[in-house]
Amino acid sequence: MKKMQKYKYLDHTADAKFESYGKTIEEAFENATYAMENIITDTETIEPKIKKDISIKSENLGSLLYDWLEKLITMLELEGFLLGKVKIKKIKEIKKDTEKGKLHYYILTAAIKGDTYHQKYELKTEIKAITYNDMKIKKNKNNTWTITAVVDI
């Protein structure tokens, strides 16, 4: 069986654009994470000294992807955290009927490993922000997933 490509970079005039793939939505989010993080540094060189569990709640899949990637950028800016490994445990869709109406949202739970920035890691570039520009999350006919995202560098 042919191994699925994890991600690729696409041409973009000013920013960085990538497309990630997965057999599941979780795998596509993981690969989007690596695509973004590898713009900053080589994730394979980051030692897994620090482990963190993260949970993100958002109103739709686009917001969930934005909030997830933004969380990682914020962790780099505020804590100097460089991601080396990511495991998206679950992306769960929640639908509830309440007295006040219908609730609908998504929850992402993940485990990440990495290290804080110091001179032994080479930083290639800085990501200023995640954007909604050209963002797409698509379930394909063969039940695989494709994510397209642009980050402002």
Secondary structure, 3 states (H helix, E strand, C coil): CCCCCCEEEECCCCCEEEEEEECCHHHHHHHHHHHHHHHHCCHHHCCCCEEEEEEEEECCHHHHHHHHHHHHHHHHHHHCEEEEEEEEEEEEEEEEEECCEEEEEEEEEEEEEEEECCCCCCCCCCCCEECCCCCEEEECCCCCEEEEEEEEC
